[in-house]
């Protein structure tokens, strides 16, 4: 076990592109989106339990998901669940967790990860993570895990890295630029150039490094948490955090730290594992078992003249008959039925907004 | 009120083309297929109540639907519900009802009708029916109500009638031929010739006429009911009918009587009312309100980029989102979800057979 290593699992998202299965009362990371028998957050947690001490794995989530976390991760102690009163993107989340870790181990090495990724080849993942943690313990660097792109996806951030010197073959590279969601033409250029990686949203650093970075690039945020840090791990923590978050802006770690610090100590490890952020039903469809007609279904589903559909039923006993349906996502949660052409899935976020407006919060 | 006139409402069908809404435990005629607030059989019953004495309206159905009839038609007395132990098509059904009516009024005039038709212009319908009943009381004729065809539909029987003499303009015509479900080419020829009508399945006759016809053309059937008629309207009726039906063949009134008798005393009244047998979801779609995108929906339905769909939800509170779906039938009964391209709807009968085989009787 790596006693000096910590993991921050960010689990506060809503996953609205997975509506109607993912709801603000029960978001994506708590669902068994892939049909493996385990929720996304459970799979994430177990992946780290193998080599990170349990008490070093922190879950940061919205306070309304506290019971979901405790139910799905019964091993987790209350002191390992960090409850946000409101979502303020990744920078406050990582700052909160970093100050918490500082109380316990000011020299910790830290991996920040999402709670709803698919990671295949967990051994390779572990090697990449350990490489990053080892480097972060030696050098004042922030290391991202970058995913070799396979298509000109416009939904990801792209990381450009410095080509190594001729003959050099380092396991990681200095970062040149970050580019948030490019347009299709630019994404194609990135893909073809060969020196871009997708931003996985996973970061590795030592605590002194990230705290220095916050102090340098996000001094307001740093000061907020520095101001309340004595109340952490006391009865006043919730009130202190409520106060702190009320003063935090909505900032991502990418724009707040990485993009500003990029010319100095930001590195990227090209991932050797297979990864998907499972950002859409379409990406889930790509990663689950399909029958010979390309249908990925769960439950009692009978198909006629139907191919390439993804069917997800909350009630596994319900009988579904598809006849003449091709390339659709069908999700039945009991109270909502979604039938969406796969190519229209980017519209689901808009659907959620409309549904909220017309039918109210209970439906989203 | 027309005290000499009787109506036989045949309500024993399964309506499997309306699966999954229509189930053998709760078939089509007991559903509010059109979304009017009334079931088909309720609409049928009320249509006749206006001018036929209530006690002259008989419901013939399978015995398992007795409670459904009593619930939906609380006015009906037990003596007006004729329970079949097994479905044997229309000839035994009409024979049973005819022998029952003979006990009460041997000179009755009788209209036979289905329980699951759509009839618009009920006043015109009444006029056609009364014309038929009046004629049947005067002449030994069997009169069918024929529907002027609007398309070369291959799902109906066609009735060819004798053109009247030049200058003649009779309200009904002698029938020349009956043709069951023709192929498309023949249906087109029929439609273009102008002297064919669709067989509505509604017949009018006097009791002496139909009993003579049974005796002449279906003597076995006649003898079966003649043999048990003394036990009708006694405690032994159910046993007698069980016995009678066990000896009846599966015969329709069309092939058993009409086609054999056609050269003699069979007439047809071209209907002045609008009629549909609502034989498929597609025909329902044609007859219900559609929005400006051609979607005919009930309940909370939100559509994007979707046109010409029929949506029927058992749970009116359930939210349905369609995105990129065109020309489909969507039926959600709670335990079954059907998503079927409209043009494939003829396949629903086959679906039902498959589902019965794979999942059992509970599902069909």
Contacts between the chains, C-beta under 8 A, distances in Angstrom:
chain1	res1	chain2	res2	distance
A	20	B	319	7.6
A	20	B	321	7.5
A	300	B	359	6.9
A	302	B	351	7.2
A	302	B	354	6.6
A	302	B	355	6.7
A	302	B	358	7.1
A	304	B	344	7.1
A	304	B	347	6.2
A	304	B	351	6.8
A	305	B	341	7.6
A	305	B	344	6.5
A	313	B	337	7.9
A	317	B	335	7.6
A	318	B	334	7.9
A	318	B	335	5.9
A	318	B	336	6.9
A	318	B	337	6.3
A	319	B	20	7.6
A	319	B	335	6.6
A	319	B	336	4.6
A	319	B	337	7.3
A	319	B	355	6.9
A	319	B	359	6.4
A	319	B	363	5.8
A	320	B	336	7.6
A	320	B	337	4.8
A	320	B	338	8.0
A	320	B	339	7.6
A	321	B	20	7.5
A	321	B	336	7.1
A	321	B	337	7.2
A	321	B	338	4.8
A	321	B	339	7.2
A	321	B	340	7.1
A	321	B	351	5.6
A	321	B	355	7.3
A	322	B	339	5.3
A	322	B	340	7.8
A	323	B	338	7.5
A	323	B	339	7.1
A	323	B	340	4.0
A	323	B	341	6.0
A	323	B	344	4.8
A	323	B	347	6.0
A	323	B	348	7.7
A	323	B	351	6.8
A	324	B	328	7.7
A	324	B	340	6.4
A	324	B	341	2.8
A	324	B	343	7.1
A	324	B	344	4.4
A	325	B	328	7.4
A	325	B	339	5.4
A	325	B	341	6.9
A	328	B	324	7.7
A	328	B	325	7.5
A	328	B	339	8.0
A	330	B	337	7.8
A	330	B	339	6.7
A	332	B	332	7.6
A	332	B	337	6.1
A	334	B	318	7.9
A	335	B	317	7.6
A	335	B	318	5.9
A	335	B	319	6.6
A	336	B	318	6.8
A	336	B	319	4.6
A	336	B	320	7.6
A	336	B	321	7.1
A	337	B	313	7.9
A	337	B	318	6.3
A	337	B	319	7.3
A	337	B	320	4.8
A	337	B	321	7.2
A	337	B	330	7.8
A	337	B	332	6.1
A	337	B	337	7.2
A	338	B	320	8.0
A	338	B	321	4.8
A	338	B	323	7.5
A	339	B	320	7.6
A	339	B	321	7.2
A	339	B	322	5.3
A	339	B	323	7.1
A	339	B	325	5.4
A	339	B	328	8.0
A	339	B	330	6.8
A	339	B	339	6.4
A	340	B	321	7.1
A	340	B	322	7.8
A	340	B	323	4.0
A	340	B	324	6.4
A	341	B	305	7.6
A	341	B	323	6.0
A	341	B	324	2.8
A	341	B	325	6.9
A	343	B	324	7.1
A	344	B	304	7.1
A	344	B	305	6.4
A	344	B	323	4.8
A	344	B	324	4.4
A	347	B	304	6.2
A	347	B	323	6.0
A	348	B	323	7.7
A	351	B	302	7.2
A	351	B	304	6.8
A	351	B	321	5.6
A	351	B	323	6.7
A	354	B	302	6.6
A	355	B	302	6.7
A	355	B	319	6.9
A	355	B	321	7.3
A	358	B	302	7.1
A	359	B	300	6.8
A	359	B	319	6.4
A	363	B	319	5.8
